[in-house]
Amino acid sequence: MEITPENQKWKENYKLLVGSILPRPIAFVTTVDSSGIVNAAPFSFFTAICADPMLICFSPMRNGTGAKKDTLANIEATKEFVINIVNEEMAEQMNICAANYSSSVDELDESGLTKSKSITVKPPRVQQSLVHLECKLHEVLHFGDNAGSGSLVIGKVEHIHVDDTLYENGKINAEKLKPIGRMAGSIFTKPMTDIFEMARPTQPSSPNE
């Protein structure tokens, strides 16, 4: 099958993206608006950029009317946010926060998740998460302003919280973290239940060496 994105509606292209780029890590983002109301929302267009400077990024798409989501509006207003890594134990509560609430609603209160004070930014972190990345806005890029359009939010990590039970020899034990990933539709995955190891190969030696 050969497909040209320009010949399809954005929802059809979206299904191709989320059905082929799998699995996707989840950025559970907490922000506050200018009046201090907390917002929490999950985003699965999320990855790292580099370690020096320590930059991460996620992409909030526009909603069905083309309007910006509360998370993006809050970050543009305050320049701060927290990425809370989602684990198996908090998955259902995270999913409650994905509902389309009014901007006046605190999703953490709705879900029963607990707020913890951050060190370098105003938005709280989620206590049930075992890894938190406190970020200040580095740059935001916008791509279109219609339904299906999106933005790229780049954050500079200012502070990291890692649960003591996970930290071993300078590394995070992923099996203890038990992260979840996003598939397509309503399907999620537990990536640590079926893992395998492949060492990165070294450059083969030349026959003349």
C-alpha positions as CSV (number, residue, x, y, z in Angstrom):
1,M,0.0,0.0,0.0
2,E,1.3,3.4,-0.9
3,I,0.0,6.5,0.9
4,T,0.5,10.2,0.4
5,P,-0.3,12.1,3.6
6,E,-1.5,15.2,1.7
7,N,-4.3,13.1,0.2
8,Q,-5.7,12.1,3.5
9,K,-7.5,13.8,6.5
10,W,-5.3,14.5,9.5
11,K,-7.1,11.8,11.6
12,E,-6.2,9.1,9.1
13,N,-2.5,10.3,9.2
14,Y,-2.6,10.3,13.0
15,K,-3.7,6.7,13.0
16,L,-0.7,5.8,10.8
17,L,1.7,7.6,13.1
18,V,0.5,6.1,16.4
19,G,0.1,2.7,14.8
20,S,3.7,2.5,13.5
21,I,5.8,4.4,15.9
22,L,5.6,1.9,18.8
23,P,5.9,1.7,21.7
24,R,6.0,5.3,22.8
25,P,7.1,6.5,26.3
26,I,4.7,8.8,28.1
27,A,5.4,12.2,29.4
28,F,3.0,12.9,32.2
29,V,3.3,16.7,32.3
30,T,2.3,18.9,35.2
31,T,2.0,22.7,34.8
32,V,0.3,25.6,36.5
33,D,-1.6,28.5,34.9
34,S,-1.1,32.1,35.7
35,S,-3.5,31.9,38.7
36,G,-1.9,28.8,40.1
37,I,-4.4,26.1,39.0
38,V,-2.5,22.8,38.4
39,N,-2.9,20.9,35.2
40,A,-1.8,17.3,34.5
41,A,-1.9,15.6,31.2
42,P,-0.1,12.6,29.4
43,F,1.6,12.9,26.1
44,S,3.1,10.1,24.1
45,F,4.9,12.1,21.5
46,F,7.9,12.4,23.9
47,T,11.7,11.8,23.8
48,A,15.1,13.0,24.9
49,I,17.2,15.3,22.7
50,C,20.7,15.5,24.3
51,A,22.6,15.3,27.6
52,D,24.7,18.5,27.5
53,P,22.6,20.7,27.7
54,M,20.1,18.2,29.1
55,L,17.1,18.7,26.9
56,I,13.9,16.8,26.4
57,C,10.9,17.4,24.2
58,F,7.3,16.5,23.8
59,S,4.6,17.4,21.3
60,P,1.1,18.5,22.3
61,M,-1.3,18.4,19.3
62,R,-4.1,20.9,18.9
63,N,-7.5,19.8,20.0
64,G,-10.4,19.1,17.6
65,T,-11.2,22.8,17.2
66,G,-7.6,23.8,16.6
67,A,-7.2,25.4,20.0
68,K,-4.1,25.0,22.2
69,K,-4.3,22.4,25.0
70,D,-4.0,23.7,28.6
71,T,-0.6,22.2,29.0
72,L,0.9,24.2,26.1
73,A,-0.9,27.4,27.1
74,N,0.4,27.1,30.7
75,I,4.0,26.5,29.6
76,E,4.0,29.5,27.3
77,A,2.7,31.6,30.1
78,T,4.9,30.4,33.0
79,K,7.9,28.8,31.1
80,E,8.0,25.8,33.5
81,F,6.8,22.2,33.7
82,V,7.5,18.8,35.2
83,I,7.8,15.5,33.4
84,N,6.6,12.7,35.6
85,I,7.5,9.2,34.4
86,V,4.5,6.9,34.5
87,N,4.8,3.5,36.1
88,E,2.4,0.5,36.2
89,E,1.0,1.3,39.6
90,M,-0.2,4.8,38.6
91,A,-1.4,3.9,35.1
92,E,-5.1,4.1,35.7
93,Q,-4.9,7.4,37.6
94,M,-2.7,8.8,34.8
95,N,-5.4,7.8,32.3
96,I,-8.1,9.7,34.3
97,C,-6.1,12.8,33.7
98,A,-6.3,12.3,29.9
99,A,-10.0,13.3,29.9
100,N,-10.9,16.6,28.4
101,Y,-11.5,18.6,31.6
102,S,-12.2,22.3,31.8
103,S,-9.1,24.4,32.4
104,S,-10.4,25.3,35.9
105,V,-10.2,21.6,37.0
106,D,-7.2,20.2,38.8
107,E,-6.7,16.7,37.2
108,L,-4.5,15.5,40.1
109,D,-7.4,16.1,42.5
110,E,-9.8,14.3,40.1
111,S,-7.5,11.3,39.8
112,G,-6.5,11.0,43.5
113,L,-2.8,11.5,42.7
114,T,-0.7,13.3,45.2
115,K,1.2,16.6,44.7
116,S,4.8,17.0,45.9
117,K,6.7,20.3,45.9
118,S,9.3,20.7,43.2
119,I,12.7,22.2,43.9
120,T,13.3,24.6,41.0
121,V,9.9,25.2,39.4
122,K,6.4,26.1,40.5
123,P,4.5,23.1,39.0
124,P,4.2,20.2,41.5
125,R,5.5,16.8,40.7
126,V,3.4,13.7,41.1
127,Q,4.4,11.7,44.2
128,Q,3.4,8.3,42.8
129,S,5.9,8.8,40.0
130,L,9.4,7.5,40.7
131,V,11.3,9.8,38.3
132,H,10.6,13.5,37.8
133,L,12.3,15.9,35.5
134,E,11.8,19.6,36.5
135,C,12.1,21.7,33.3
136,K,12.2,25.2,32.2
137,L,11.1,26.1,28.7
138,H,14.0,26.2,26.3
139,E,12.1,26.7,23.1
140,V,8.7,26.0,21.6
141,L,8.0,25.6,17.9
142,H,4.6,25.7,16.3
143,F,3.5,23.7,13.2
144,G,0.1,24.9,11.9
145,D,-2.9,26.1,13.9
146,N,-5.6,23.7,12.8
147,A,-7.0,20.6,14.3
148,G,-4.3,18.0,13.9
149,S,-1.5,20.6,14.0
150,G,1.0,20.6,16.9
151,S,3.9,22.1,18.7
152,L,7.3,20.9,19.8
153,V,8.0,21.9,23.4
154,I,11.7,21.7,24.3
155,G,12.6,21.8,28.0
156,K,15.9,22.2,29.8
157,V,16.1,19.8,32.7
158,E,16.9,21.8,35.8
159,H,16.5,19.2,38.5
160,I,15.9,15.4,38.6
161,H,14.2,13.3,41.3
162,V,14.9,9.6,41.3
163,D,13.4,7.3,43.9
164,D,16.2,5.7,46.0
165,T,15.0,2.2,45.3
166,L,15.7,2.7,41.6
167,Y,19.2,4.3,41.7
168,E,22.0,1.7,41.3
169,N,25.6,2.6,40.4
170,G,24.6,5.9,38.7
171,K,21.8,4.2,36.6
172,I,18.1,3.7,36.9
173,N,16.9,0.1,37.3
174,A,14.2,0.0,34.6
175,E,12.8,-3.3,35.9
176,K,12.1,-1.7,39.3
177,L,10.8,1.5,37.6
178,K,8.2,-0.6,35.7
179,P,7.4,2.1,33.1
180,I,4.5,1.8,30.7
181,G,4.3,2.7,27.0
182,R,1.6,3.9,24.7
183,M,0.5,1.9,21.7
184,A,-2.4,2.8,19.4
185,G,-6.0,3.6,20.5
186,S,-6.6,2.4,24.1
187,I,-3.7,-0.1,24.1
188,F,-0.8,0.3,26.5
189,T,2.2,-1.9,27.0
190,K,4.5,-3.0,29.9
191,P,7.9,-3.1,28.2
192,M,9.8,-4.7,31.1
193,T,7.7,-7.9,31.0
194,D,9.5,-9.3,27.9
195,I,13.0,-7.9,27.3
196,F,16.1,-9.0,25.6
197,E,19.7,-7.8,25.3
198,M,21.8,-7.0,22.3
199,A,25.3,-5.5,22.8
200,R,26.2,-2.8,20.4
201,P,28.8,-4.2,17.9
202,T,32.3,-2.7,17.6
203,Q,33.8,-1.6,14.3
204,P,35.1,-4.8,12.6
205,S,38.9,-4.9,12.2
206,S,40.4,-4.3,8.8
207,P,41.9,-7.5,7.1
208,N,45.2,-5.6,7.0
209,E,45.3,-4.9,10.8
